[in-house]
Amino acid sequence: MINKPQVAIVKAGSYNDNHVYKDIKNAVDLLGGINRFVKKGNKVLLKPNLLSAKPPEAGITTHPAVIKAVAKLVMDAGAIPFIGDSPGGRAINFEKVAAITGMKQAADELGIKLVEFKNSMELSATNGGIFKKLNVAKEAVDADVIINLPKLKTHVQMFLTLGVKNMFGCIIGLQKAQWHFKAGVDRKYFAAMLVELYSLLKPSLTIVDGIVAMEGDGPGSAGKLRNLGLVFAGTDAVALDTVICNALSIKEEELPILAAAKEKGIGITEMEKIDVLGERLEDVRIHDFIRPKMIDVMFGPNLLKKFLMNNITSKPIEDRKMCTLCSKCIEACPTDIISIQNKRLDFNYDKCIRCFCCLEVCPEGAMQVKQGALLKLFSYFS
């Protein structure tokens, strides 16, 4: 009989270094202990979410206390941890992101390397389908072990950023924008790529920072912080994401990534096939988690698509009072549809692919999600 994948849930009260270490160690011990995942001398990649240059208390990136706790566990096992990622957006400076998010301080404190993914290598897809090859960070491929450390937060394109989605950081720099362009507004296509990427890199352990999570229109500054006080851990990130959806009272089929994983036969998406350890789901379940305004998948002839895109789909728009015209959104846009006209942002919505990269990188939280007029009307009568 095949063993069920295990997912550990541990209550966590704060980001105090000692408390976080204890809570994360507890979660890892429920899964068999750190020595199950790393061996002496292993080179271990700690893959956080470093979306943008925001401080830890903004709740956008993985908290440095989580990184330090996992790094200490890895070092206790005699392995060699290093922190690595490729932040989103072509205009984002890695050194600035590392400093403001607290990653540089954490690395310096522990005496470990902090690596920006810069080199790509081509891997052949293992599960067939529409993806034959993917270019991924060589630094991730060369690691003996990957420990995946996402932040629990909403995402207006993919609903949630959890274990599988966090591996998108192993796509380097401008290639992220290219994938957003290829995916367009077809989140099913994008989700399939993310599942394939996860399957290729196969992180040995995923630990989700849900101590302070993000709800609403994440994953950037437009989202709202939510004190969940939870740490989730598991070896199968698909099963882990399934459990987290259940904990947030979200149906598994609502998450595009889980739908793609089920279709491709990667990971486990059925709750009855997962062993939940630690806290009982019934005791930690959230019933009022604020969902993001989702981007809608487009289809049909070009004229119909254009009409639907402008009247049904959500779209980015700036809050003029908050926008400082810093141009970060312009630099991050993969299709160059944003410009400054008459001292305000101008969007070419006919060519906008609704990837919402602008929302992700806005340092002021000035980018908002606006529902299409017909979508608002449908919502009113539903």
Stockholm file with secondary structure:
# STOCKHOLM 1.0

chainA/1-382         MINKPQVAIVKAGSYNDNHVYKDIKNAVDLLGGINRFVKKGNKVLLKPNLLSAKPPEAGITTHPAVIKAVAKLVMDAGAIPFIGDSPGGRAINFEKVAAITGMKQAADELGIKLVEFKNSMELSATNGGIFKKLNVAKEAVDADVIINLPKLKTHVQMFLTLGVKNMFGCIIGLQKAQWHFKAGVDRKYFAAMLVELYSLLKPSLTIVDGIVAMEGDGPGSAGKLRNLGLVFAGTDAVALDTVICNALSIKEEELPILAAAKEKGIGITEMEKIDVLGERLEDVRIHDFIRPKMIDVMFGPNLLKKFLMNNITSKPIEDRKMCTLCSKCIEACPTDIISIQNKRLDFNYDKCIRCFCCLEVCPEGAMQVKQGALLKLFSYFS
#=GR chainA/1-382 SS CCCCCEEEEEECCCCCHHHHHHHHHHHHHHTTCGGGTCCTTCEEEEEECCCSSCCGGGSSSCCHHHHHHHHHHHHHTTCEEEEEECCSSTTCCHHHHHHHTTHHHHHHHHTCEEEECCCEEEEECSSCTTCSEEEEEHHHHHCSEEEEECEEEEETTTEEECHHHHGGGGSCTHHHHHHHHHHTTCHHHHHHHHHHHHHHHCCSEEEEEEEEEEEESCSSTTEEEEEEEEEEEESCHHHHHHHHHHHTTCCGGGSHHHHHHHHHTCSCCCGGGCEEEESCHHHHCCSCCCCCCCCCCCCSCHHHHHHHHHHTSCEEEECTTTCCCCCHHHHHCTTCCEEEETTEEEECTTTCCCCCHHHHHCTTSCEEEECCHHHHHHHHHC
#=GC SS_cons         CCCCCEEEEEECCCCCHHHHHHHHHHHHHHTTCGGGTCCTTCEEEEEECCCSSCCGGGSSSCCHHHHHHHHHHHHHTTCEEEEEECCSSTTCCHHHHHHHTTHHHHHHHHTCEEEECCCEEEEECSSCTTCSEEEEEHHHHHCSEEEEECEEEEETTTEEECHHHHGGGGSCTHHHHHHHHHHTTCHHHHHHHHHHHHHHHCCSEEEEEEEEEEEESCSSTTEEEEEEEEEEEESCHHHHHHHHHHHTTCCGGGSHHHHHHHHHTCSCCCGGGCEEEESCHHHHCCSCCCCCCCCCCCCSCHHHHHHHHHHTSCEEEECTTTCCCCCHHHHHCTTCCEEEETTEEEECTTTCCCCCHHHHHCTTSCEEEECCHHHHHHHHHC
//
